[in-house]
């Protein structure tokens, strides 16, 4: 509550205030998030695309997705990268501020799910910072952590998304995109969730 | 907005019927309403008696088993592999699931909302046909399902049931409310309310031009779009969907589905240019579904007393009547009626055992005669025998007493339920027909080896038996013994054969019907003795002589004979048809007059029916020849 009062005084963009107000209630919606970035440094790299899909009542809602390709003209120009692949992509495209705002509105107070979700959250936080917003407040669950917990393995052991898919015999599509990854993560999450007995 | 996951799922679906009949865009639209479920191993998707889900399912990965519970055992009907569709029941029915779907291994399924898919079914003939095909499809054999990967969710408690459901007739309102197009809405609504009716057919010159249902009143009046003083023609749905009389349950469902309506108007020829004959509502369809023999059998299994059995037996009579009206093949009705009768006998024995305690020895209750042949359609009397295993001589009396007491109870229960006692006392409650296996073996052996010596008794009905209850090994022991004795037993076949030929002829020398000359049934035609029994007897003696075991039904016996003895195939097939024709005459007569149908009043038959009847006698002559030659009866008679 105090947090919330503190926030309201700050001069946040309208969409962020809306976002914060959603946390008065607890959510039973999960949003599976996957991002494609230019690299693994949250400080210098940027998001190229976001794919997200929602889960409610243990079912993946195919109609409830968020997909966007970010038009990183400035970054690409600075790094001498061609915009060709962005132009070819059939997915909806937006500039970073609109994409991030759209995602935050889609996400609401849902619980975030991802594979190495900390990094996804971190890059989104960086983008939010540029928009003079606070950090994401959503609870987040990581399927890699869940897998280790189920197998009672030590923290050091790492499993890539492909390895996890292999272990659970999930067929992955040849198309590589953030949305495809999000869908695969969603299936893995359902499987792990039932194994760990989480409701 | 483009949705790449929906497209990915669409790519999967398009490879499988019925989706392959839709365009990619249509499937992508459908896919965006899909929910994806993960089922861990042994997780139930839906089970028998669950409320219907709002979706049907497509297996994306893994295997889902479909099973039914019958006789307290789980029977696997089918397994669904990726691409297979299951849980279609909500398309066709409103009552609960009749099978259980359970993940055999961890599986992923797509849940497709019925509401999303229904419009595509309605406007796409191929998709509809696919559903229809599966609906009429009775095969539960995985090997036979190659062309259609979709499963009927109605359950076969007994053979042919889904076929019957397909043919099953509907009872519907034959005096629907009607109104003219210039009636006032308020008045029409009042009439509907007074008559507790959900719809009114709007007619002009008794031709249907529209329909007003509760829904129209809700959506067009209650919303304020029209005043209640307006003319009814403003709010009627027009044109009304018309269908012909004699529509089956399945057809009615498909019409409703195709036109997305809740009521169908029945007219003389099914077009809106002929007279109104009635209206079929969704409620009629639900009622018809509740009336199917599978549910009847379920209820019988739970019946607590003879009165309940009686009520259920009356339901069976009703079922037979509507099935006959509907022209369902008689062989199907025979089978189903046989199963239901069998279930009633079983339950009667159950109840008796509950009362007297467990039997002191293993036993088998065999239905004999027409029930053993599953040809008992109407009020036919009870014929049964009881066989118990051999016991120590000092126990024999005690054991026999128990079974006699049990049998008396059962036959009384059955009598109360509406099965009259056998006038000749061919019942397990008769001390002569309730005995140990050895005694029975001796009995059959004396019938077969010294036929006609010690008794004039027509023993032939004892050779049509079917186990109703108890230890199947006892039945098998009897069968084995009978066939062993039958081998090269000329005398026995001669006797049975002669008995067959001894039946009074149906027609006189001048091809006139031989009518009863005196008594209660004077001037009527005894179709049972003069026409049906000769076929039954002929089929019996021929099957035994060919060593054909386990087929007791006359129709099926002739069919089997046609296969076993191809040179007479034509005669046998004609005989099978003739037998059905004659049974139909008898059943119709029985239904009409509430009798056993043994005596036909020929004056009530049309000329063409009389011809049909006469034609049915024709194969008798050929059968007689076959029997005479085969058993060399000229030496004996």
HADDOCK unambig.tbl for C-alpha pairs under 7 A between the chains (distance, minus, plus):
assign (segid A and resid 58 and name CA) (segid B and resid 37 and name CA) 6.76 0.50 0.50
assign (segid A and resid 59 and name CA) (segid B and resid 35 and name CA) 5.73 0.50 0.50
assign (segid A and resid 59 and name CA) (segid B and resid 36 and name CA) 5.20 0.50 0.50
assign (segid A and resid 59 and name CA) (segid B and resid 37 and name CA) 4.90 0.50 0.50
assign (segid A and resid 60 and name CA) (segid B and resid 35 and name CA) 5.23 0.50 0.50
assign (segid A and resid 60 and name CA) (segid B and resid 36 and name CA) 4.69 0.50 0.50
assign (segid A and resid 60 and name CA) (segid B and resid 37 and name CA) 6.59 0.50 0.50
assign (segid A and resid 61 and name CA) (segid B and resid 34 and name CA) 6.45 0.50 0.50
assign (segid A and resid 61 and name CA) (segid B and resid 35 and name CA) 4.69 0.50 0.50
assign (segid A and resid 61 and name CA) (segid B and resid 36 and name CA) 6.57 0.50 0.50
assign (segid A and resid 62 and name CA) (segid B and resid 5 and name CA) 6.80 0.50 0.50
assign (segid A and resid 62 and name CA) (segid B and resid 6 and name CA) 6.16 0.50 0.50
assign (segid A and resid 62 and name CA) (segid B and resid 32 and name CA) 5.15 0.50 0.50
assign (segid A and resid 62 and name CA) (segid B and resid 33 and name CA) 6.19 0.50 0.50
assign (segid A and resid 62 and name CA) (segid B and resid 34 and name CA) 5.49 0.50 0.50
assign (segid A and resid 62 and name CA) (segid B and resid 35 and name CA) 5.84 0.50 0.50
assign (segid A and resid 63 and name CA) (segid B and resid 32 and name CA) 4.33 0.50 0.50
assign (segid A and resid 63 and name CA) (segid B and resid 33 and name CA) 5.25 0.50 0.50
assign (segid A and resid 63 and name CA) (segid B and resid 34 and name CA) 6.90 0.50 0.50
assign (segid A and resid 91 and name CA) (segid B and resid 2 and name CA) 6.49 0.50 0.50
assign (segid A and resid 179 and name CA) (segid B and resid 4 and name CA) 6.98 0.50 0.50
assign (segid A and resid 179 and name CA) (segid B and resid 5 and name CA) 6.84 0.50 0.50
assign (segid A and resid 180 and name CA) (segid B and resid 5 and name CA) 6.73 0.50 0.50
assign (segid A and resid 190 and name CA) (segid B and resid 38 and name CA) 6.29 0.50 0.50
assign (segid A and resid 191 and name CA) (segid B and resid 38 and name CA) 6.62 0.50 0.50
